[in-house]
């Protein structure tokens, strides 16, 4: 039971981490393209 609970928490944590990482990457790419547009003018 305790083991299952731990695995479940780990799983949720990993999913949350990957979501955060994906969001961060998306924002990073958006900022880069925005600054690229600014510099290209």
HTML snippet that shows the backbone in 3Dmol.js (N, CA, C, O; Angstrom):
<script src="https://3Dmol.org/build/3Dmol-min.js"></script>
<div id="view" style="width:600px;height:400px;position:relative"></div>
<script>
const pdb = `
ATOM      1  N   UNK A   1       0.845  -1.204   0.000  1.00  0.00           N
ATOM      2  CA  UNK A   1       0.000   0.000   0.000  1.00  0.00           C
ATOM      3  C   UNK A   1       0.877   1.250   0.000  1.00  0.00           C
ATOM      4  O   UNK A   1       0.699   2.136  -0.836  1.00  0.00           O
ATOM      5  N   UNK A   2       1.816   1.322   0.929  1.00  0.00           N
ATOM      6  CA  UNK A   2       2.688   2.495   1.001  1.00  0.00           C
ATOM      7  C   UNK A   2       3.497   2.610  -0.295  1.00  0.00           C
ATOM      8  O   UNK A   2       3.690   3.703  -0.828  1.00  0.00           O
ATOM      9  N   UNK A   3       3.964   1.462  -0.787  1.00  0.00           N
ATOM     10  CA  UNK A   3       4.731   1.455  -2.023  1.00  0.00           C
ATOM     11  C   UNK A   3       3.910   2.035  -3.167  1.00  0.00           C
ATOM     12  O   UNK A   3       4.386   2.881  -3.924  1.00  0.00           O
ATOM     13  N   UNK A   4       2.671   1.567  -3.281  1.00  0.00           N
ATOM     14  CA  UNK A   4       1.808   2.067  -4.343  1.00  0.00           C
ATOM     15  C   UNK A   4       1.632   3.572  -4.234  1.00  0.00           C
ATOM     16  O   UNK A   4       1.677   4.292  -5.231  1.00  0.00           O
ATOM     17  N   UNK A   5       1.433   4.034  -3.011  1.00  0.00           N
ATOM     18  CA  UNK A   5       1.242   5.468  -2.795  1.00  0.00           C
ATOM     19  C   UNK A   5       2.471   6.241  -3.265  1.00  0.00           C
ATOM     20  O   UNK A   5       2.351   7.282  -3.911  1.00  0.00           O
ATOM     21  N   UNK A   6       3.644   5.727  -2.937  1.00  0.00           N
ATOM     22  CA  UNK A   6       4.882   6.390  -3.346  1.00  0.00           C
ATOM     23  C   UNK A   6       5.010   6.415  -4.858  1.00  0.00           C
ATOM     24  O   UNK A   6       5.341   7.447  -5.443  1.00  0.00           O
ATOM     25  N   UNK A   7       4.745   5.273  -5.494  1.00  0.00           N
ATOM     26  CA  UNK A   7       4.836   5.217  -6.951  1.00  0.00           C
ATOM     27  C   UNK A   7       3.860   6.199  -7.575  1.00  0.00           C
ATOM     28  O   UNK A   7       4.183   6.877  -8.551  1.00  0.00           O
ATOM     29  N   UNK A   8       2.670   6.270  -7.008  1.00  0.00           N
ATOM     30  CA  UNK A   8       1.655   7.180  -7.535  1.00  0.00           C
ATOM     31  C   UNK A   8       2.142   8.626  -7.437  1.00  0.00           C
ATOM     32  O   UNK A   8       2.018   9.395  -8.390  1.00  0.00           O
ATOM     33  N   UNK A   9       2.688   8.984  -6.297  1.00  0.00           N
ATOM     34  CA  UNK A   9       3.189  10.360  -6.115  1.00  0.00           C
ATOM     35  C   UNK A   9       4.309  10.646  -7.102  1.00  0.00           C
ATOM     36  O   UNK A   9       4.350  11.712  -7.717  1.00  0.00           O
ATOM     37  N   UNK A  10       5.218   9.685  -7.249  1.00  0.00           N
ATOM     38  CA  UNK A  10       6.328   9.870  -8.189  1.00  0.00           C
ATOM     39  C   UNK A  10       5.797  10.092  -9.594  1.00  0.00           C
ATOM     40  O   UNK A  10       6.259  10.974 -10.319  1.00  0.00           O
ATOM     41  N   UNK A  11       4.807   9.267  -9.970  1.00  0.00           N
ATOM     42  CA  UNK A  11       4.238   9.357 -11.300  1.00  0.00           C
ATOM     43  C   UNK A  11       3.637  10.739 -11.539  1.00  0.00           C
ATOM     44  O   UNK A  11       3.890  11.375 -12.562  1.00  0.00           O
ATOM     45  N   UNK A  12       2.839  11.189 -10.579  1.00  0.00           N
ATOM     46  CA  UNK A  12       2.207  12.510 -10.705  1.00  0.00           C
ATOM     47  C   UNK A  12       3.276  13.595 -10.790  1.00  0.00           C
ATOM     48  O   UNK A  12       3.175  14.519 -11.597  1.00  0.00           O
ATOM     49  N   UNK A  13       4.301  13.470  -9.945  1.00  0.00           N
ATOM     50  CA  UNK A  13       5.375  14.464  -9.937  1.00  0.00           C
ATOM     51  C   UNK A  13       6.061  14.521 -11.305  1.00  0.00           C
ATOM     52  O   UNK A  13       6.310  15.600 -11.842  1.00  0.00           O
ATOM     53  N   UNK A  14       6.361  13.348 -11.856  1.00  0.00           N
ATOM     54  CA  UNK A  14       7.037  13.301 -13.159  1.00  0.00           C
ATOM     55  C   UNK A  14       6.158  13.935 -14.236  1.00  0.00           C
ATOM     56  O   UNK A  14       6.638  14.696 -15.076  1.00  0.00           O
ATOM     57  N   UNK A  15       4.866  13.610 -14.199  1.00  0.00           N
ATOM     58  CA  UNK A  15       3.959  14.193 -15.196  1.00  0.00           C
ATOM     59  C   UNK A  15       3.929  15.704 -15.069  1.00  0.00           C
ATOM     60  O   UNK A  15       3.973  16.425 -16.066  1.00  0.00           O
ATOM     61  N   UNK A  16       3.852  16.180 -13.827  1.00  0.00           N
ATOM     62  CA  UNK A  16       3.810  17.628 -13.602  1.00  0.00           C
ATOM     63  C   UNK A  16       5.098  18.270 -14.091  1.00  0.00           C
ATOM     64  O   UNK A  16       5.069  19.314 -14.742  1.00  0.00           O
ATOM     65  N   UNK A  17       6.230  17.645 -13.777  1.00  0.00           N
ATOM     66  CA  UNK A  17       7.518  18.177 -14.194  1.00  0.00           C
ATOM     67  C   UNK A  17       7.599  18.283 -15.710  1.00  0.00           C
ATOM     68  O   UNK A  17       8.034  19.303 -16.245  1.00  0.00           O
ATOM     69  N   UNK A  18       7.175  17.221 -16.405  1.00  0.00           N
ATOM     70  CA  UNK A  18       7.277  17.240 -17.863  1.00  0.00           C
ATOM     71  C   UNK A  18       6.349  18.299 -18.441  1.00  0.00           C
ATOM     72  O   UNK A  18       6.681  18.937 -19.440  1.00  0.00           O
ATOM     73  N   UNK A  19       5.175  18.491 -17.812  1.00  0.00           N
ATOM     74  CA  UNK A  19       4.259  19.549 -18.280  1.00  0.00           C
ATOM     75  C   UNK A  19       4.910  20.909 -18.120  1.00  0.00           C
ATOM     76  O   UNK A  19       4.870  21.735 -19.031  1.00  0.00           O
ATOM     77  N   UNK A  20       5.515  21.142 -16.947  1.00  0.00           N
ATOM     78  CA  UNK A  20       6.176  22.427 -16.681  1.00  0.00           C
ATOM     79  C   UNK A  20       7.307  22.640 -17.677  1.00  0.00           C
ATOM     80  O   UNK A  20       7.465  23.730 -18.227  1.00  0.00           O
ATOM     81  N   UNK A  21       8.100  21.581 -17.907  1.00  0.00           N
ATOM     82  CA  UNK A  21       9.221  21.695 -18.836  1.00  0.00           C
ATOM     83  C   UNK A  21       8.721  22.032 -20.233  1.00  0.00           C
ATOM     84  O   UNK A  21       9.295  22.884 -20.911  1.00  0.00           O
ATOM     85  N   UNK A  22       7.643  21.361 -20.670  1.00  0.00           N
ATOM     86  CA  UNK A  22       7.097  21.617 -22.003  1.00  0.00           C
ATOM     87  C   UNK A  22       6.616  23.058 -22.097  1.00  0.00           C
ATOM     88  O   UNK A  22       6.873  23.738 -23.090  1.00  0.00           O
ATOM     89  N   UNK A  23       5.925  23.518 -21.075  1.00  0.00           N
ATOM     90  CA  UNK A  23       5.442  24.911 -21.069  1.00  0.00           C
ATOM     91  C   UNK A  23       6.625  25.869 -21.147  1.00  0.00           C
ATOM     92  O   UNK A  23       6.605  26.831 -21.915  1.00  0.00           O
ATOM     93  N   UNK A  24       7.658  25.600 -20.346  1.00  0.00           N
ATOM     94  CA  UNK A  24       8.823  26.472 -20.313  1.00  0.00           C
ATOM     95  C   UNK A  24       9.483  26.520 -21.688  1.00  0.00           C
ATOM     96  O   UNK A  24       9.870  27.588 -22.162  1.00  0.00           O
ATOM     97  N   UNK A  25       9.610  25.339 -22.332  1.00  0.00           N
ATOM     98  CA  UNK A  25      10.228  25.299 -23.654  1.00  0.00           C
ATOM     99  C   UNK A  25       9.411  26.119 -24.641  1.00  0.00           C
ATOM    100  O   UNK A  25       9.962  26.866 -25.449  1.00  0.00           O
ATOM    101  N   UNK A  26       8.072  25.972 -24.569  1.00  0.00           N
ATOM    102  CA  UNK A  26       7.202  26.704 -25.487  1.00  0.00           C
ATOM    103  C   UNK A  26       7.396  28.206 -25.301  1.00  0.00           C
ATOM    104  O   UNK A  26       7.564  28.944 -26.272  1.00  0.00           O
ATOM    105  N   UNK A  27       7.370  28.651 -24.043  1.00  0.00           N
ATOM    106  CA  UNK A  27       7.537  30.076 -23.756  1.00  0.00           C
ATOM    107  C   UNK A  27       8.898  30.562 -24.227  1.00  0.00           C
ATOM    108  O   UNK A  27       9.013  31.650 -24.793  1.00  0.00           O
ATOM    109  N   UNK A  28       9.930  29.757 -23.994  1.00  0.00           N
ATOM    110  CA  UNK A  28      11.276  30.110 -24.400  1.00  0.00           C
ATOM    111  C   UNK A  28      11.340  30.305 -25.908  1.00  0.00           C
ATOM    112  O   UNK A  28      11.900  31.289 -26.390  1.00  0.00           O
ATOM    113  N   UNK A  29      10.767  29.367 -26.647  1.00  0.00           N
ATOM    114  CA  UNK A  29      10.780  29.452 -28.107  1.00  0.00           C
ATOM    115  C   UNK A  29      10.022  30.692 -28.555  1.00  0.00           C
ATOM    116  O   UNK A  29      10.450  31.383 -29.479  1.00  0.00           O
ATOM    117  N   UNK A  30       8.900  30.978 -27.905  1.00  0.00           N
ATOM    118  CA  UNK A  30       8.101  32.147 -28.276  1.00  0.00           C
ATOM    119  C   UNK A  30       8.905  33.421 -28.042  1.00  0.00           C
ATOM    120  O   UNK A  30       8.913  34.322 -28.882  1.00  0.00           O
ATOM    121  N   UNK A  31       9.584  33.492 -26.892  1.00  0.00           N
ATOM    122  CA  UNK A  31      10.368  34.685 -26.591  1.00  0.00           C
ATOM    123  C   UNK A  31      11.498  34.848 -27.598  1.00  0.00           C
ATOM    124  O   UNK A  31      11.782  35.963 -28.036  1.00  0.00           O
ATOM    125  N   UNK A  32      12.142  33.748 -27.968  1.00  0.00           N
ATOM    126  CA  UNK A  32      13.236  33.815 -28.927  1.00  0.00           C
ATOM    127  C   UNK A  32      12.731  34.331 -30.264  1.00  0.00           C
ATOM    128  O   UNK A  32      13.362  35.191 -30.878  1.00  0.00           O
ATOM    129  N   UNK A  33      11.585  33.805 -30.724  1.00  0.00           N
ATOM    130  CA  UNK A  33      11.070  34.238 -32.021  1.00  0.00           C
ATOM    131  C   UNK A  33      10.634  35.695 -31.949  1.00  0.00           C
ATOM    132  O   UNK A  33      10.780  36.440 -32.918  1.00  0.00           O
ATOM    133  N   UNK A  34      10.093  36.104 -30.790  1.00  0.00           N
ATOM    134  CA  UNK A  34       9.685  37.514 -30.632  1.00  0.00           C
ATOM    135  C   UNK A  34      10.903  38.422 -30.695  1.00  0.00           C
ATOM    136  O   UNK A  34      10.896  39.424 -31.411  1.00  0.00           O
ATOM    137  N   UNK A  35      11.943  38.083 -29.954  1.00  0.00           N
ATOM    138  CA  UNK A  35      13.139  38.919 -29.963  1.00  0.00           C
ATOM    139  C   UNK A  35      13.778  38.889 -31.352  1.00  0.00           C
ATOM    140  O   UNK A  35      14.348  39.886 -31.794  1.00  0.00           O
ATOM    141  N   UNK A  36      13.684  37.749 -32.041  1.00  0.00           N
ATOM    142  CA  UNK A  36      14.198  37.661 -33.401  1.00  0.00           C
ATOM    143  C   UNK A  36      13.464  38.630 -34.318  1.00  0.00           C
ATOM    144  O   UNK A  36      14.075  39.290 -35.158  1.00  0.00           O
ATOM    145  N   UNK A  37      12.136  38.709 -34.147  1.00  0.00           N
ATOM    146  CA  UNK A  37      11.352  39.632 -34.957  1.00  0.00           C
ATOM    147  C   UNK A  37      11.762  41.066 -34.668  1.00  0.00           C
ATOM    148  O   UNK A  37      11.867  41.889 -35.578  1.00  0.00           O
ATOM    149  N   UNK A  38      11.993  41.359 -33.384  1.00  0.00           N
ATOM    150  CA  UNK A  38      12.378  42.728 -33.011  1.00  0.00           C
ATOM    151  C   UNK A  38      13.714  43.078 -33.640  1.00  0.00           C
ATOM    152  O   UNK A  38      13.885  44.169 -34.182  1.00  0.00           O
ATOM    153  N   UNK A  39      14.666  42.149 -33.568  1.00  0.00           N
ATOM    154  CA  UNK A  39      16.004  42.442 -34.078  1.00  0.00           C
ATOM    155  C   UNK A  39      16.037  42.472 -35.598  1.00  0.00           C
ATOM    156  O   UNK A  39      16.910  43.110 -36.186  1.00  0.00           O
ATOM    157  N   UNK A  40      15.092  41.786 -36.242  1.00  0.00           N
ATOM    158  CA  UNK A  40      15.112  41.726 -37.703  1.00  0.00           C
ATOM    159  C   UNK A  40      14.584  43.004 -38.340  1.00  0.00           C
ATOM    160  O   UNK A  40      14.803  43.239 -39.529  1.00  0.00           O
ATOM    161  N   UNK A  41      13.892  43.831 -37.565  1.00  0.00           N
ATOM    162  CA  UNK A  41      13.313  45.043 -38.138  1.00  0.00           C
ATOM    163  C   UNK A  41      14.375  46.028 -38.600  1.00  0.00           C
ATOM    164  O   UNK A  41      14.044  47.100 -39.107  1.00  0.00           O
TER     165      UNK A  41
END
`;
const viewer = $3Dmol.createViewer("view");
viewer.addModel(pdb, "pdb");
viewer.setStyle({}, {cartoon: {color: "spectrum"}});
viewer.zoomTo();
viewer.render();
</script>
